């Protein structure tokens, strides 16, 4: 099966096999050594010297961890949304009692810095800003992150970046861009099964967490995770088998070289976009801000997106992702992140062309 969705991504055989290793004591020296080794590796990919905690959860757990550690009920928060995953951050802020200012942009667009600056000026009480770097629901990668960090810091604020579907596939320069909190997840470009999430915290972020009067955190209490990691443990039972996979995945990523990983993703993303356009199809993302990990493709008038997905899987052994929310049935999403190569993209494009023909559209 050619799994062309934006996550979970294909797990290479070597990494899958690593996860089949015999179970070990998660409070013993072998696991402590693995925590130390993988944390160093994850920090290298993050390009940071900041603390990075590995949580046993999905990426949404990392989102929730950021909210519960950094926000108390009644806090003013700006959430910048360019799609479904930005909306998820809005919902988390709302559920935990924050006073969220929602700045939502049309599907296929990136956020506008002028509107963000205006929102911050209009409400000087906002000291926490949450944003999605790479929005998999629309195939948009935001180019504004470095400038946004400068803007947020200029008003003495803190920036949380959801880089779940970008970090490890494209450069996210956490320290160079002075990013306070950055989130990622194992099932994306890390080539690992779902089950681990990563959260980096700089000193600015730790200071805010320590000053947070809300006690609405337990499993996701990041200070607990930080303290446990210093002793070679996790506060709660970890997903040991997925950790084995991460250990192997990091070895493979560094053997390829991170610059080569980034170049491969950019090249294959361009190959995908060019192939889609050659079929006469349009992309949802505005030109110049297309994601290098997933391409959102507008479906021609009269083409049923759900039927197209079924045809692709049943007749062409290829799985694409459908649209989410209001885009359901209107787009399909072609993932090209993680363990992906030219032959996977070629096969995916062939499957898309054939599926379109089967549902009555001639590419």
C-alpha positions in Angstrom: 0.0 0.0 0.0 1.4 3.4 -1.0 0.5 5.5 2.1 0.3 9.0 0.8 -1.3 10.7 3.8 0.3 13.4 6.0 0.5 11.0 8.9 0.9 8.4 10.2 3.7 7.9 7.7 5.4 4.8 6.4 7.7 3.2 9.0 10.8 1.8 7.4 11.4 -1.9 7.9 14.5 -1.3 10.1 12.6 1.1 12.3 9.6 -1.2 12.6 11.9 -4.1 13.5 13.5 -2.0 16.2 10.1 -1.7 17.8 9.9 -5.5 18.1 12.8 -5.6 20.5 12.4 -7.4 23.8 10.7 -5.3 26.5 13.1 -3.7 29.0 12.6 -2.2 32.5 11.5 1.4 31.9 13.1 2.3 35.3 16.4 0.5 34.5 19.7 1.6 33.1 19.0 0.6 29.5 16.1 2.9 29.2 17.9 5.7 31.0 20.7 5.4 28.4 18.1 5.5 25.6 16.4 8.6 27.1 19.7 10.4 27.2 20.6 9.3 23.6 17.3 10.1 22.0 16.9 13.4 23.8 20.3 14.5 22.5 19.2 13.4 19.0 15.8 15.2 19.1 17.5 18.4 20.3 19.9 18.1 17.3 16.9 17.9 14.9 15.2 20.8 16.8 18.5 22.8 16.4 18.2 23.8 20.1 20.0 23.7 23.4 16.7 24.2 25.2 15.0 21.4 27.2 13.1 19.0 25.1 10.6 16.6 26.8 9.4 13.5 25.1 5.8 12.6 26.0 3.9 9.4 25.5 1.0 10.8 23.5 -0.1 12.0 20.1 0.7 15.5 18.8 -2.5 16.8 20.3 -1.0 15.8 23.7 1.8 18.2 23.0 -0.7 20.9 22.2 -2.5 20.3 25.4 0.7 20.3 27.4 1.6 23.7 26.1 -1.8 25.1 27.0 -2.1 23.7 30.5 1.5 24.6 31.5 1.4 28.1 30.1 -2.1 29.3 30.5 -4.5 29.8 33.5 -8.2 30.4 33.3 -8.9 34.0 32.3 -5.5 34.6 30.6 -5.6 36.5 27.4 -4.4 34.4 24.5 -4.1 35.0 20.8 -4.6 32.0 18.6 -3.7 32.3 14.9 -5.5 29.7 12.8 -5.1 28.9 9.1 -7.0 25.6 9.2 -8.3 22.7 11.3 -5.2 22.3 13.5 -5.2 26.0 14.4 -8.9 25.6 15.3 -7.8 22.7 17.6 -5.6 25.1 19.5 -8.6 27.5 19.8 -10.7 24.7 21.3 -8.0 23.8 23.8 -7.7 27.4 25.0 -11.5 27.6 25.3 -11.8 24.3 27.2 -9.2 25.4 29.7 -10.8 28.7 30.3 -8.6 31.1 28.4 -9.8 34.4 27.0 -9.0 33.6 23.4 -8.7 36.1 20.7 -9.2 34.1 17.5 -7.5 35.4 14.3 -8.6 33.1 11.5 -7.5 33.2 7.9 -9.1 31.8 4.8 -8.2 28.3 3.8 -5.1 28.3 1.6 -3.7 31.5 3.0 -0.9 32.1 5.5 -1.4 34.5 8.4 -0.9 38.2 7.8 1.6 39.9 10.1 -0.1 43.3 9.9 -3.3 41.8 11.2 -1.4 40.0 14.0 0.3 43.2 15.0 -3.0 45.0 15.0 -4.6 42.3 17.2 -1.7 42.5 19.7 -1.9 46.3 19.8 -5.7 46.2 20.3 -5.3 44.0 23.4 -2.1 44.7 25.3 -3.1 42.0 27.8 -2.2 39.2 25.4 1.1 37.7 26.5 0.7 34.2 24.9 0.4 33.5 21.2 -0.2 30.1 19.6 0.3 29.4 15.9 0.5 26.4 13.5 3.7 26.3 11.4 2.6 23.7 8.8 -1.2 23.3 8.4 -1.8 19.8 7.0 -5.6 20.5 6.4 -4.8 23.1 3.8 -1.2 22.3 2.6 0.1 25.7 3.8 3.5 26.3 5.4 3.7 29.6 7.2 6.8 31.7 6.3 6.2 34.2 9.1 7.5 32.2 12.1 10.9 34.0 12.7 9.3 37.5 12.3 6.3 36.5 14.4 8.7 35.5 17.3 10.3 38.9 17.1 6.9 40.6 17.1 5.6 38.6 20.1 8.7 39.2 22.1 8.5 42.9 21.4 5.3 43.0 23.5 6.8 40.8 26.2 4.8 37.8 25.0 5.5 34.1 24.6 5.2 32.1 21.3 4.0 28.5 21.0 4.6 26.9 17.6 2.9 23.8 16.5 5.5 22.2 14.2 4.1 18.7 14.5 4.0 18.1 10.7 7.0 20.2 9.7 9.9 19.7 12.2 12.2 16.9 11.0 11.1 17.3 7.4 11.9 21.0 6.9 14.3 23.3 8.9 12.8 24.7 12.1 15.7 26.7 13.7 14.4 26.8 17.2 17.3 28.7 18.8 18.2 30.9 15.8 14.6 32.0 15.5 14.3 32.3 19.3 11.2 30.1 19.5 9.8 29.7 23.1 7.8 26.5 22.8 7.9 24.1 19.8 5.8 21.0 19.4 6.3 17.9 17.2 5.1 14.3 16.9 6.7 10.9 16.1 4.3 9.8 13.4 5.2 12.5 10.9 8.7 13.2 9.4 10.3 11.2 12.3 9.4 8.0 10.5 8.2 6.4 13.7 4.9 4.9 14.8 2.4 7.2 16.6 2.8 7.5 20.3 5.5 10.0 21.1 5.3 13.8 21.1 8.0 16.4 21.7 7.9 19.8 23.5 10.8 22.2 23.7 10.9 24.9 26.3 13.3 27.8 26.6 13.9 29.8 29.8 11.3 32.3 28.9 8.7 29.5 28.7 9.8 27.9 31.9 9.4 31.2 33.8 5.9 31.5 32.6 5.1 27.9 33.4 6.5 28.4 37.0 4.4 31.5 37.4 1.2 29.9 36.2 -1.2 29.6 39.1 -3.4 27.0 37.5 -2.9 23.5 38.8 -4.9 21.9 36.0 -2.0 19.7 34.9 -0.8 16.3 36.0 0.0 13.9 33.2 1.3 16.7 31.0 3.1 18.6 33.8 6.3 19.5 31.9 8.3 20.2 35.1 7.6 16.6 36.1 8.9 15.4 32.7 11.9 17.6 33.0 12.8 16.4 36.5 12.2 12.7 35.6 14.4 13.0 32.5 17.3 14.2 34.6 17.1 10.9 36.5 16.9 8.8 33.3 13.2 8.2 33.7 9.7 9.4 32.7 7.1 10.4 35.2 4.6 7.8 33.8 4.9 4.6 31.9 6.5 5.4 28.5 5.7 3.8 25.1 9.0 1.8 25.2 8.6 0.1 21.8 8.0 3.4 20.1 11.0 4.8 21.9 13.1 1.9 20.4 11.8 3.0 17.0 12.7 6.6 17.6 16.3 5.6 18.6 16.7 3.8 15.2 15.0 6.6 13.3 17.4 9.2 14.6 20.3 7.0 13.5 18.9 6.8 10.0 18.2 10.5 9.8 21.7 11.5 10.9 23.2 8.9 8.5 21.3 10.6 5.6 22.3 14.0 7.0 19.6 16.5 8.0 20.4 18.9 5.1 19.8 16.0 2.7 16.6 15.1 4.5 15.4 18.7 4.0 16.5 18.8 0.4 14.7 15.5 -0.3 11.5 16.7 1.1 11.6 20.0 -0.9 12.5 18.1 -4.1 9.7 15.6 -3.7 7.2 18.3 -2.8 8.1 20.2 -6.0 7.7 16.9 -7.9 4.3 16.4 -6.5 3.1 19.9 -7.1 4.4 19.9 -10.7 2.8 16.5 -11.4 -0.6 17.7 -10.0 -0.5 20.9 -12.1 0.4 18.9 -15.2 -3.0 17.1 -14.7 -4.8 20.4 -14.9 -5.5 20.5 -11.2 -5.1 23.4 -8.8 -3.6 23.6 -5.4 -5.5 25.0 -2.4 -2.4 26.7 -1.0 -1.5 30.1 -2.4 1.7 30.0 -4.6 4.8 30.5 -2.5 3.5 29.1 0.8 2.9 25.5 -0.3 3.9 22.9 2.3 6.9 20.6 1.7 5.2 17.8 3.6 1.6 17.7 2.2 -0.1 19.0 -0.9 -3.8 19.9 -0.8 -5.4 19.5 -4.2 -8.6 21.1 -5.3 -11.0 18.6 -7.0 -12.6 19.4 -10.3 -16.3 20.3 -10.4 -18.4 17.2 -10.2 -15.7 14.9 -8.8 -16.7 13.2 -5.5 -13.7 13.3 -3.2 -14.9 10.4 -1.1 -15.4 8.2 -4.2 -12.0 9.2 -5.5 -10.3 8.1 -2.3 -12.1 4.7 -2.4 -11.1 4.1 -6.0 -7.5 5.0 -5.3 -7.3 2.5 -2.5 -9.3 -0.3 -4.0 -8.0 -0.1 -7.6 -4.6 1.6 -7.3 -3.4 0.4 -3.9 -2.8 4.1 -2.8 -4.2 5.9 0.2 -4.7 9.7 0.0 -6.2 11.8 2.7 -9.5 13.6 2.2 -10.5 17.1 3.2 -11.4 18.0 6.8 -14.3 20.1 8.0 -15.7 22.3 5.3 -13.2 20.9 2.8 -14.5 17.4 3.1 -15.2 16.1 -0.4 -13.7 19.2 -2.0 -10.0 18.4 -1.8 -7.6 15.5 -1.4 -4.3 15.7 0.4 -1.2 14.0 -1.0 1.4 13.4 1.8 5.1 13.4 1.0 6.9 13.4 4.3 9.0 10.9 6.3 10.4 7.8 4.5 9.4 8.8 1.0 11.3 8.7 -2.3 10.8 9.4 -6.0 9.2 6.1 -6.8 6.6 6.7 -4.1 5.7 10.1 -5.6 5.6 8.7 -9.2 3.3 5.9 -8.1 1.1 8.3 -6.2 0.8 10.6 -9.2 0.0 7.6 -11.4 -2.7 6.5 -9.0 -4.2 9.9 -8.8 -4.4 10.2 -12.6 -5.9 6.7 -12.9 -8.4 7.4 -10.1 -9.5 10.6 -11.7 -10.1 8.8 -15.0 -12.2 6.1 -13.2 -14.5 8.8 -11.7 -14.9 10.5 -15.1 -12.2 13.2 -15.2 -9.6 13.1 -17.9 -6.3 14.5 -16.7 
